[in-house]
Amino acid sequence: MSIRTVVRDRAVLAPLDVAGRPRRVVPFVVGYEPIPEGVSVDGGSRFRFLLEPVTAAAIVFDEGWMLVDGGFDPRRIRDRDLRLATFDYENYLPIVPPGDPLVDQIDEAGLAMHDLAAAVLTHAHFDHTGAARLLAPDQPLIMQRTEWEHVTTLADPRAAFLLFDDLNRAGLTIALVDGDAELAPGVRVIDTSGHTPGHQSVVVEVPDRTIVFAGDAADLRHNIEHGVRCGSTVGPHGTEAADAAIDRLHALDADPLVEVWPAHDPEWGPWRAVIDAR
Ligand SMILES: [Zn+2]
C-alpha cells in the first residue's frame, strides 16, 4: 500500500492553533443509516433496524475550533463506482441529505474552515472519516496509533468498513496519539478500543459540564446507561476491550456533570441543540 498522507507523532507537531477554553459545542447530523440493533448493542436483534443518525461536532474555543469526526464523504456514497472502489458493500444504503451536509452545517454555524485547528477521529470507519477531505496540511487529523496501524496492515481493506482513500491523500497530515492524551486545554481523548483496535472517545470540558463523545464505543444511550458493549468488535480481544470501554463510559456518565453522547442514537436529543456556554 502506498501512503500519500504525512503521518507524524502528535508530540512532534506544533500545539493546536486554539486559544482559551472550549465555550461552545455545535452538533451536526450529516446523514442517516439503517443499522441492525444487534450491531449497535451486543445481544440486540439482527432483524430490527434503527435509522441511526451519522454525527459530527464542532468544539468552539475562544479562538479557533476543532472537529470531532465528520460523517461520510457524500461524493463517495453517491457515486457507486467510487464507493465500490474502496468499499465492498454494494447494498449499503444510507440517507444523504441534499448538498454537502457537513460543509453546509459548518457554514450555518458561522464557523470558518481557516479557523479550524484540527479534527479528531474516533475511529477509521467510513461513516466517520468524511471530514479528512476538508483538512489543510496544517490542520491535522488526530487518531490513535493503533488505529492507523490496524487500517494500514489489513489483508482486505475493502471488507473493513473503510473508505481508506479518505485517509490516504497528498496534503493530509495525520497526527498519532497513544492512549489517553490531552489535545488542548479542556479537550482530551481516552482509549475506548474494542469496536476497532484504536477507537478513542473525546472528552470536552465546557464551562458548566463535561461532554464525552463516545463514538461507536456506544452507538446508543442504551449502551451507556446499561453498560452493554457495542455489537460490533474487531480482533480476538475486541469484545473484552469493548466491555472495558463501555464500563469506562458508564462510570463517567454516572457523574451528574458529565454527559456521554452516543454517536448514532436516533433518540438522543442533544444532537439537535447547540451547547452555548458563552
Ligand atoms: Zn464504527
py3Dmol code that shows the C-alpha trace and the ligand (Angstrom):
import py3Dmol

protein = """\
ATOM      1  CA  MET A   1       0.000   0.000   0.000  1.00  0.00           C
ATOM      2  CA  SER A   2       1.462   3.352  -0.909  1.00  0.00           C
ATOM      3  CA  ILE A   3       0.789   6.037   1.670  1.00  0.00           C
ATOM      4  CA  ARG A   4       0.492   9.606   0.404  1.00  0.00           C
ATOM      5  CA  THR A   5      -0.542  11.109   3.753  1.00  0.00           C
ATOM      6  CA  VAL A   6       2.073  12.695   6.024  1.00  0.00           C
ATOM      7  CA  VAL A   7       1.977  10.710   9.303  1.00  0.00           C
ATOM      8  CA  ARG A   8       3.596  12.191  12.422  1.00  0.00           C
ATOM      9  CA  ASP A   9       3.547  11.749  16.178  1.00  0.00           C
ATOM     10  CA  ARG A  10       1.243  14.327  17.692  1.00  0.00           C
ATOM     11  CA  ALA A  11       4.063  15.224  20.105  1.00  0.00           C
ATOM     12  CA  VAL A  12       6.370  16.497  17.355  1.00  0.00           C
ATOM     13  CA  LEU A  13       3.762  18.755  15.722  1.00  0.00           C
ATOM     14  CA  ALA A  14       3.056  22.330  16.810  1.00  0.00           C
ATOM     15  CA  PRO A  15       0.445  22.831  19.573  1.00  0.00           C
ATOM     16  CA  LEU A  16      -3.077  23.122  18.183  1.00  0.00           C
ATOM     17  CA  ASP A  17      -3.946  26.605  16.999  1.00  0.00           C
ATOM     18  CA  VAL A  18      -6.699  27.360  19.523  1.00  0.00           C
ATOM     19  CA  ALA A  19      -6.772  29.932  22.345  1.00  0.00           C
ATOM     20  CA  GLY A  20      -8.673  29.991  25.619  1.00  0.00           C
ATOM     21  CA  ARG A  21     -11.103  27.207  26.510  1.00  0.00           C
ATOM     22  CA  PRO A  22     -13.929  25.328  24.783  1.00  0.00           C
ATOM     23  CA  ARG A  23     -17.019  27.549  25.028  1.00  0.00           C
ATOM     24  CA  ARG A  24     -19.451  26.001  22.645  1.00  0.00           C
ATOM     25  CA  VAL A  25     -20.319  22.608  21.175  1.00  0.00           C
ATOM     26  CA  VAL A  26     -22.176  22.532  17.877  1.00  0.00           C
ATOM     27  CA  PRO A  27     -23.599  19.123  16.995  1.00  0.00           C
ATOM     28  CA  PHE A  28     -24.023  18.078  13.367  1.00  0.00           C
ATOM     29  CA  VAL A  29     -26.234  15.333  11.940  1.00  0.00           C
ATOM     30  CA  VAL A  30     -24.905  14.747   8.429  1.00  0.00           C
ATOM     31  CA  GLY A  31     -26.862  11.681   7.323  1.00  0.00           C
ATOM     32  CA  TYR A  32     -28.727   8.579   8.431  1.00  0.00           C
ATOM     33  CA  GLU A  33     -28.026   4.884   8.067  1.00  0.00           C
ATOM     34  CA  PRO A  34     -30.161   1.810   8.715  1.00  0.00           C
ATOM     35  CA  ILE A  35     -28.310  -0.337  11.261  1.00  0.00           C
ATOM     36  CA  PRO A  36     -29.499  -3.597  12.832  1.00  0.00           C
ATOM     37  CA  GLU A  37     -29.986  -3.137  16.563  1.00  0.00           C
ATOM     38  CA  GLY A  38     -27.569  -6.040  17.173  1.00  0.00           C
ATOM     39  CA  VAL A  39     -24.719  -4.130  15.514  1.00  0.00           C
ATOM     40  CA  SER A  40     -25.189  -1.277  17.976  1.00  0.00           C
ATOM     41  CA  VAL A  41     -25.974  -3.274  21.112  1.00  0.00           C
ATOM     42  CA  ASP A  42     -24.486  -6.642  21.990  1.00  0.00           C
ATOM     43  CA  GLY A  43     -27.339  -9.160  22.137  1.00  0.00           C
ATOM     44  CA  GLY A  44     -29.726  -6.912  20.175  1.00  0.00           C
ATOM     45  CA  SER A  45     -31.873  -8.091  17.275  1.00  0.00           C
ATOM     46  CA  ARG A  46     -30.237  -8.581  13.870  1.00  0.00           C
ATOM     47  CA  PHE A  47     -33.622  -8.041  12.224  1.00  0.00           C
ATOM     48  CA  ARG A  48     -34.782  -4.860  13.927  1.00  0.00           C
ATOM     49  CA  PHE A  49     -33.321  -1.914  12.025  1.00  0.00           C
ATOM     50  CA  LEU A  50     -32.791   1.514  13.561  1.00  0.00           C
ATOM     51  CA  LEU A  51     -32.466   4.603  11.379  1.00  0.00           C
ATOM     52  CA  GLU A  52     -29.351   5.952  13.053  1.00  0.00           C
ATOM     53  CA  PRO A  53     -28.024   9.493  12.662  1.00  0.00           C
ATOM     54  CA  VAL A  54     -24.479   9.938  11.378  1.00  0.00           C
ATOM     55  CA  THR A  55     -22.938  12.598  13.583  1.00  0.00           C
ATOM     56  CA  ALA A  56     -20.063  15.037  13.998  1.00  0.00           C
ATOM     57  CA  ALA A  57     -19.464  18.030  16.248  1.00  0.00           C
ATOM     58  CA  ALA A  58     -17.573  21.290  16.432  1.00  0.00           C
ATOM     59  CA  ILE A  59     -15.783  22.287  19.643  1.00  0.00           C
ATOM     60  CA  VAL A  60     -15.506  26.052  19.593  1.00  0.00           C
ATOM     61  CA  PHE A  61     -12.818  27.788  21.683  1.00  0.00           C
ATOM     62  CA  ASP A  62     -12.426  31.475  22.488  1.00  0.00           C
ATOM     63  CA  GLU A  63     -10.357  31.418  19.310  1.00  0.00           C
ATOM     64  CA  GLY A  64     -10.308  28.593  16.831  1.00  0.00           C
ATOM     65  CA  TRP A  65     -12.256  25.333  16.786  1.00  0.00           C
ATOM     66  CA  MET A  66     -11.878  21.586  16.436  1.00  0.00           C
ATOM     67  CA  LEU A  67     -13.975  18.993  14.713  1.00  0.00           C
ATOM     68  CA  VAL A  68     -14.924  15.572  16.088  1.00  0.00           C
ATOM     69  CA  ASP A  69     -15.476  13.023  13.287  1.00  0.00           C
ATOM     70  CA  GLY A  70     -17.264  14.108  10.115  1.00  0.00           C
ATOM     71  CA  GLY A  71     -19.707  11.540   8.828  1.00  0.00           C
ATOM     72  CA  PHE A  72     -19.096  10.207   5.335  1.00  0.00           C
ATOM     73  CA  ASP A  73     -17.893  11.997   2.244  1.00  0.00           C
ATOM     74  CA  PRO A  74     -21.209  12.333   0.341  1.00  0.00           C
ATOM     75  CA  ARG A  75     -19.433  12.128  -3.014  1.00  0.00           C
ATOM     76  CA  ARG A  76     -18.105   8.654  -2.218  1.00  0.00           C
ATOM     77  CA  ILE A  77     -21.521   7.433  -1.117  1.00  0.00           C
ATOM     78  CA  ARG A  78     -23.479   8.886  -4.040  1.00  0.00           C
ATOM     79  CA  ASP A  79     -21.104   7.602  -6.715  1.00  0.00           C
ATOM     80  CA  ARG A  80     -21.455   3.830  -6.882  1.00  0.00           C
ATOM     81  CA  ASP A  81     -18.155   3.210  -8.696  1.00  0.00           C
ATOM     82  CA  LEU A  82     -16.215   5.437  -6.324  1.00  0.00           C
ATOM     83  CA  ARG A  83     -17.796   3.655  -3.356  1.00  0.00           C
ATOM     84  CA  LEU A  84     -17.136   0.156  -4.614  1.00  0.00           C
ATOM     85  CA  ALA A  85     -13.519   1.048  -5.400  1.00  0.00           C
ATOM     86  CA  THR A  86     -12.692   1.018  -1.697  1.00  0.00           C
ATOM     87  CA  PHE A  87     -15.767  -0.417  -0.004  1.00  0.00           C
ATOM     88  CA  ASP A  88     -17.104  -3.902  -0.578  1.00  0.00           C
ATOM     89  CA  TYR A  89     -20.745  -3.262   0.368  1.00  0.00           C
ATOM     90  CA  GLU A  90     -22.985  -2.985  -2.659  1.00  0.00           C
ATOM     91  CA  ASN A  91     -26.143  -2.712  -0.587  1.00  0.00           C
ATOM     92  CA  TYR A  92     -25.145  -0.076   1.965  1.00  0.00           C
ATOM     93  CA  LEU A  93     -27.902   2.492   1.540  1.00  0.00           C
ATOM     94  CA  PRO A  94     -27.575   5.489   3.837  1.00  0.00           C
ATOM     95  CA  ILE A  95     -29.656   8.620   3.518  1.00  0.00           C
ATOM     96  CA  VAL A  96     -27.501  11.529   2.422  1.00  0.00           C
ATOM     97  CA  PRO A  97     -29.336  14.845   2.755  1.00  0.00           C
ATOM     98  CA  PRO A  98     -29.094  17.291  -0.150  1.00  0.00           C
ATOM     99  CA  GLY A  99     -25.952  19.347  -0.634  1.00  0.00           C
ATOM    100  CA  ASP A 100     -22.854  18.684   1.439  1.00  0.00           C
ATOM    101  CA  PRO A 101     -24.339  18.415   4.960  1.00  0.00           C
ATOM    102  CA  LEU A 102     -21.074  18.777   6.895  1.00  0.00           C
ATOM    103  CA  VAL A 103     -19.826  21.750   4.902  1.00  0.00           C
ATOM    104  CA  ASP A 104     -23.271  23.372   4.922  1.00  0.00           C
ATOM    105  CA  GLN A 105     -23.740  22.957   8.685  1.00  0.00           C
ATOM    106  CA  ILE A 106     -20.250  24.269   9.470  1.00  0.00           C
ATOM    107  CA  ASP A 107     -21.173  27.287   7.402  1.00  0.00           C
ATOM    108  CA  GLU A 108     -24.575  27.697   9.097  1.00  0.00           C
ATOM    109  CA  ALA A 109     -22.828  27.591  12.493  1.00  0.00           C
ATOM    110  CA  GLY A 110     -20.784  30.614  11.430  1.00  0.00           C
ATOM    111  CA  LEU A 111     -17.525  28.671  11.583  1.00  0.00           C
ATOM    112  CA  ALA A 112     -14.752  29.308   9.061  1.00  0.00           C
ATOM    113  CA  MET A 113     -12.642  26.433   7.772  1.00  0.00           C
ATOM    114  CA  HIS A 114      -9.482  28.539   8.030  1.00  0.00           C
ATOM    115  CA  ASP A 115     -10.049  28.794  11.815  1.00  0.00           C
ATOM    116  CA  LEU A 116     -10.184  25.006  12.209  1.00  0.00           C
ATOM    117  CA  ALA A 117      -7.198  23.821  14.266  1.00  0.00           C
ATOM    118  CA  ALA A 118      -7.588  20.050  13.909  1.00  0.00           C
ATOM    119  CA  ALA A 119     -10.052  17.203  13.543  1.00  0.00           C
ATOM    120  CA  VAL A 120     -10.240  14.287  15.962  1.00  0.00           C
ATOM    121  CA  LEU A 121     -11.225  10.894  14.592  1.00  0.00           C
ATOM    122  CA  THR A 122     -12.879   8.453  16.982  1.00  0.00           C
ATOM    123  CA  HIS A 123     -12.062   5.603  14.594  1.00  0.00           C
ATOM    124  CA  ALA A 124     -11.472   4.922  10.920  1.00  0.00           C
ATOM    125  CA  HIS A 125     -14.861   3.546   9.811  1.00  0.00           C
ATOM    126  CA  PHE A 126     -16.185   5.169   6.633  1.00  0.00           C
ATOM    127  CA  ASP A 127     -19.085   6.944   8.348  1.00  0.00           C
ATOM    128  CA  HIS A 128     -16.631   8.957  10.477  1.00  0.00           C
ATOM    129  CA  THR A 129     -13.715   9.823   8.149  1.00  0.00           C
ATOM    130  CA  GLY A 130     -15.528  12.210   5.783  1.00  0.00           C
ATOM    131  CA  ALA A 131     -14.008  15.375   7.243  1.00  0.00           C
ATOM    132  CA  ALA A 132     -10.483  14.387   6.224  1.00  0.00           C
ATOM    133  CA  ARG A 133     -11.142  15.702   2.711  1.00  0.00           C
ATOM    134  CA  LEU A 134     -11.573  19.240   4.122  1.00  0.00           C
ATOM    135  CA  LEU A 135      -8.285  19.470   6.032  1.00  0.00           C
ATOM    136  CA  ALA A 136      -5.256  21.537   5.015  1.00  0.00           C
ATOM    137  CA  PRO A 137      -1.734  20.236   5.763  1.00  0.00           C
ATOM    138  CA  ASP A 138      -1.522  22.333   8.965  1.00  0.00           C
ATOM    139  CA  GLN A 139      -4.892  21.007  10.230  1.00  0.00           C
ATOM    140  CA  PRO A 140      -4.017  17.511  11.455  1.00  0.00           C
ATOM    141  CA  LEU A 141      -6.400  14.606  11.717  1.00  0.00           C
ATOM    142  CA  ILE A 142      -5.746  13.148  15.177  1.00  0.00           C
ATOM    143  CA  MET A 143      -6.155   9.412  15.645  1.00  0.00           C
ATOM    144  CA  GLN A 144      -4.740   6.589  17.737  1.00  0.00           C
ATOM    145  CA  ARG A 145      -1.532   4.982  16.517  1.00  0.00           C
ATOM    146  CA  THR A 146      -3.118   1.545  16.989  1.00  0.00           C
ATOM    147  CA  GLU A 147      -5.979   2.519  14.671  1.00  0.00           C
ATOM    148  CA  TRP A 148      -3.620   3.736  11.958  1.00  0.00           C
ATOM    149  CA  GLU A 149      -1.504   0.591  12.263  1.00  0.00           C
ATOM    150  CA  HIS A 150      -4.671  -1.522  12.079  1.00  0.00           C
ATOM    151  CA  VAL A 151      -6.032   0.067   8.900  1.00  0.00           C
ATOM    152  CA  THR A 152      -2.684   0.080   7.122  1.00  0.00           C
ATOM    153  CA  THR A 153      -1.979  -3.609   7.750  1.00  0.00           C
ATOM    154  CA  LEU A 154      -5.369  -5.137   6.840  1.00  0.00           C
ATOM    155  CA  ALA A 155      -5.327  -8.063   4.445  1.00  0.00           C
ATOM    156  CA  ASP A 156      -8.535  -6.843   2.807  1.00  0.00           C
ATOM    157  CA  PRO A 157      -9.265  -3.151   3.498  1.00  0.00           C
ATOM    158  CA  ARG A 158     -12.344  -3.267   1.220  1.00  0.00           C
ATOM    159  CA  ALA A 159     -14.116  -5.528   3.715  1.00  0.00           C
ATOM    160  CA  ALA A 160     -13.333  -3.468   6.813  1.00  0.00           C
ATOM    161  CA  PHE A 161     -15.938  -0.658   6.656  1.00  0.00           C
ATOM    162  CA  LEU A 162     -13.360   1.829   5.405  1.00  0.00           C
ATOM    163  CA  LEU A 163     -13.163   4.429   2.702  1.00  0.00           C
ATOM    164  CA  PHE A 164      -9.391   4.284   3.040  1.00  0.00           C
ATOM    165  CA  ASP A 165      -8.797   6.943   0.397  1.00  0.00           C
ATOM    166  CA  ASP A 166     -10.358   9.425   2.847  1.00  0.00           C
ATOM    167  CA  LEU A 167      -7.255   8.865   4.987  1.00  0.00           C
ATOM    168  CA  ASN A 168      -4.746   8.494   2.183  1.00  0.00           C
ATOM    169  CA  ARG A 169      -4.122  11.579   0.110  1.00  0.00           C
ATOM    170  CA  ALA A 170      -1.382  14.104  -0.531  1.00  0.00           C
ATOM    171  CA  GLY A 171      -1.910  17.219   1.592  1.00  0.00           C
ATOM    172  CA  LEU A 172      -3.391  15.383   4.570  1.00  0.00           C
ATOM    173  CA  THR A 173      -1.479  15.250   7.872  1.00  0.00           C
ATOM    174  CA  ILE A 174      -2.343  12.512  10.353  1.00  0.00           C
ATOM    175  CA  ALA A 175      -1.197  13.040  13.949  1.00  0.00           C
ATOM    176  CA  LEU A 176      -0.879   9.897  16.061  1.00  0.00           C
ATOM    177  CA  VAL A 177      -1.527   9.636  19.787  1.00  0.00           C
ATOM    178  CA  ASP A 178      -1.139   6.693  22.159  1.00  0.00           C
ATOM    179  CA  GLY A 179      -3.990   6.029  24.587  1.00  0.00           C
ATOM    180  CA  ASP A 180      -5.301   8.824  26.809  1.00  0.00           C
ATOM    181  CA  ALA A 181      -3.909  12.174  25.730  1.00  0.00           C
ATOM    182  CA  GLU A 182      -4.606  15.878  26.251  1.00  0.00           C
ATOM    183  CA  LEU A 183      -5.026  17.677  22.909  1.00  0.00           C
ATOM    184  CA  ALA A 184      -5.718  21.229  24.058  1.00  0.00           C
ATOM    185  CA  PRO A 185      -6.929  22.921  27.261  1.00  0.00           C
ATOM    186  CA  GLY A 186     -10.285  21.284  28.035  1.00  0.00           C
ATOM    187  CA  VAL A 187     -10.078  18.606  25.317  1.00  0.00           C
ATOM    188  CA  ARG A 188      -8.637  15.139  25.695  1.00  0.00           C
ATOM    189  CA  VAL A 189      -9.041  11.718  24.135  1.00  0.00           C
ATOM    190  CA  ILE A 190      -9.474   8.498  26.085  1.00  0.00           C
ATOM    191  CA  ASP A 191      -8.881   4.932  24.986  1.00  0.00           C
ATOM    192  CA  THR A 192     -12.177   3.174  24.268  1.00  0.00           C
ATOM    193  CA  SER A 193     -10.894   0.478  21.928  1.00  0.00           C
ATOM    194  CA  GLY A 194     -12.830  -2.663  21.060  1.00  0.00           C
ATOM    195  CA  HIS A 195     -15.257  -1.532  18.355  1.00  0.00           C
ATOM    196  CA  THR A 196     -11.987  -1.042  16.480  1.00  0.00           C
ATOM    197  CA  PRO A 197      -8.441  -1.632  17.797  1.00  0.00           C
ATOM    198  CA  GLY A 198      -7.673   2.078  18.176  1.00  0.00           C
ATOM    199  CA  HIS A 199     -11.062   3.552  18.964  1.00  0.00           C
ATOM    200  CA  GLN A 200     -10.999   6.684  21.128  1.00  0.00           C
ATOM    201  CA  SER A 201     -13.630   8.913  22.749  1.00  0.00           C
ATOM    202  CA  VAL A 202     -13.320  12.685  23.098  1.00  0.00           C
ATOM    203  CA  VAL A 203     -13.791  14.475  26.427  1.00  0.00           C
ATOM    204  CA  VAL A 204     -14.668  18.175  26.243  1.00  0.00           C
ATOM    205  CA  GLU A 205     -14.953  20.471  29.258  1.00  0.00           C
ATOM    206  CA  VAL A 206     -17.288  23.362  28.545  1.00  0.00           C
ATOM    207  CA  PRO A 207     -17.780  25.765  31.460  1.00  0.00           C
ATOM    208  CA  ASP A 208     -20.851  24.159  33.044  1.00  0.00           C
ATOM    209  CA  ARG A 209     -20.396  20.500  32.180  1.00  0.00           C
ATOM    210  CA  THR A 210     -18.254  17.862  30.525  1.00  0.00           C
ATOM    211  CA  ILE A 211     -19.356  16.257  27.274  1.00  0.00           C
ATOM    212  CA  VAL A 212     -17.891  12.934  26.191  1.00  0.00           C
ATOM    213  CA  PHE A 213     -18.241  11.989  22.530  1.00  0.00           C
ATOM    214  CA  ALA A 214     -18.354   8.221  22.893  1.00  0.00           C
ATOM    215  CA  GLY A 215     -18.033   7.469  19.189  1.00  0.00           C
ATOM    216  CA  ASP A 216     -19.071   3.939  18.270  1.00  0.00           C
ATOM    217  CA  ALA A 217     -17.961   2.543  21.622  1.00  0.00           C
ATOM    218  CA  ALA A 218     -21.605   3.452  22.349  1.00  0.00           C
ATOM    219  CA  ASP A 219     -23.915   3.899  19.368  1.00  0.00           C
ATOM    220  CA  LEU A 220     -26.894   4.311  21.700  1.00  0.00           C
ATOM    221  CA  ARG A 221     -27.658   5.689  25.159  1.00  0.00           C
ATOM    222  CA  HIS A 222     -28.771   2.164  25.997  1.00  0.00           C
ATOM    223  CA  ASN A 223     -25.114   1.053  25.781  1.00  0.00           C
ATOM    224  CA  ILE A 224     -24.039   3.775  28.201  1.00  0.00           C
ATOM    225  CA  GLU A 225     -26.880   3.572  30.708  1.00  0.00           C
ATOM    226  CA  HIS A 226     -26.890  -0.221  30.920  1.00  0.00           C
ATOM    227  CA  GLY A 227     -23.166  -0.773  30.417  1.00  0.00           C
ATOM    228  CA  VAL A 228     -23.739  -3.012  27.374  1.00  0.00           C
ATOM    229  CA  ARG A 229     -20.887  -3.112  24.851  1.00  0.00           C
ATOM    230  CA  CYS A 230     -21.340  -2.347  21.160  1.00  0.00           C
ATOM    231  CA  GLY A 231     -22.449  -5.275  18.996  1.00  0.00           C
ATOM    232  CA  SER A 232     -19.595  -4.933  16.510  1.00  0.00           C
ATOM    233  CA  THR A 233     -15.985  -5.503  17.575  1.00  0.00           C
ATOM    234  CA  VAL A 234     -12.685  -6.231  15.822  1.00  0.00           C
ATOM    235  CA  GLY A 235      -9.990  -8.744  16.682  1.00  0.00           C
ATOM    236  CA  PRO A 236      -9.612 -11.636  19.126  1.00  0.00           C
ATOM    237  CA  HIS A 237      -9.663  -9.313  22.172  1.00  0.00           C
ATOM    238  CA  GLY A 238     -12.263  -6.931  20.763  1.00  0.00           C
ATOM    239  CA  THR A 239     -15.124  -7.994  22.997  1.00  0.00           C
ATOM    240  CA  GLU A 240     -13.115  -7.711  26.239  1.00  0.00           C
ATOM    241  CA  ALA A 241     -11.775  -4.318  25.164  1.00  0.00           C
ATOM    242  CA  ALA A 242     -15.305  -3.166  24.260  1.00  0.00           C
ATOM    243  CA  ASP A 243     -16.527  -4.293  27.688  1.00  0.00           C
ATOM    244  CA  ALA A 244     -13.794  -2.221  29.352  1.00  0.00           C
ATOM    245  CA  ALA A 245     -14.637   0.742  27.106  1.00  0.00           C
ATOM    246  CA  ILE A 246     -18.346   0.723  27.934  1.00  0.00           C
ATOM    247  CA  ASP A 247     -17.571   0.291  31.644  1.00  0.00           C
ATOM    248  CA  ARG A 248     -15.407   3.384  31.384  1.00  0.00           C
ATOM    249  CA  LEU A 249     -18.118   5.402  29.631  1.00  0.00           C
ATOM    250  CA  HIS A 250     -20.820   4.145  32.019  1.00  0.00           C
ATOM    251  CA  ALA A 251     -18.675   5.245  35.001  1.00  0.00           C
ATOM    252  CA  LEU A 252     -18.035   8.696  33.500  1.00  0.00           C
ATOM    253  CA  ASP A 253     -21.750   9.137  32.829  1.00  0.00           C
ATOM    254  CA  ALA A 254     -22.581   8.468  36.491  1.00  0.00           C
ATOM    255  CA  ASP A 255     -21.245  11.946  37.349  1.00  0.00           C
ATOM    256  CA  PRO A 256     -24.209  14.366  37.070  1.00  0.00           C
ATOM    257  CA  LEU A 257     -21.936  16.973  35.496  1.00  0.00           C
ATOM    258  CA  VAL A 258     -20.842  14.616  32.714  1.00  0.00           C
ATOM    259  CA  GLU A 259     -22.908  13.753  29.626  1.00  0.00           C
ATOM    260  CA  VAL A 260     -21.754  10.869  27.457  1.00  0.00           C
ATOM    261  CA  TRP A 261     -23.111  11.280  23.945  1.00  0.00           C
ATOM    262  CA  PRO A 262     -23.744   8.161  21.857  1.00  0.00           C
ATOM    263  CA  ALA A 263     -22.608   8.534  18.223  1.00  0.00           C
ATOM    264  CA  HIS A 264     -25.657   7.067  16.474  1.00  0.00           C
ATOM    265  CA  ASP A 265     -28.715   7.291  18.733  1.00  0.00           C
ATOM    266  CA  PRO A 266     -31.925   8.374  16.932  1.00  0.00           C
ATOM    267  CA  GLU A 267     -33.476   9.266  20.306  1.00  0.00           C
ATOM    268  CA  TRP A 268     -30.609  11.328  21.712  1.00  0.00           C
ATOM    269  CA  GLY A 269     -31.931  14.903  21.615  1.00  0.00           C
ATOM    270  CA  PRO A 270     -28.652  16.753  22.244  1.00  0.00           C
ATOM    271  CA  TRP A 271     -27.588  16.040  18.660  1.00  0.00           C
ATOM    272  CA  ARG A 272     -30.136  18.670  17.727  1.00  0.00           C
ATOM    273  CA  ALA A 273     -29.173  21.534  20.075  1.00  0.00           C
ATOM    274  CA  VAL A 274     -26.169  23.828  20.278  1.00  0.00           C
ATOM    275  CA  ILE A 275     -24.490  23.882  23.699  1.00  0.00           C
ATOM    276  CA  ASP A 276     -23.558  27.501  24.181  1.00  0.00           C
ATOM    277  CA  ALA A 277     -21.674  28.348  27.352  1.00  0.00           C
ATOM    278  CA  ARG A 278     -20.546  31.803  26.424  1.00  0.00           C
TER     279      ARG A 278
END
"""
ligand_1 = """\
1
ZN
Zn -17.825 2.418 13.584
"""
view = py3Dmol.view(width=600, height=400)
view.addModel(protein, "pdb")
view.setStyle({"model": 0}, {"cartoon": {"style": "trace"}})
view.addModel(ligand_1, "xyz")
view.setStyle({"model": 1}, {"stick": {}})
view.zoomTo()
view.show()
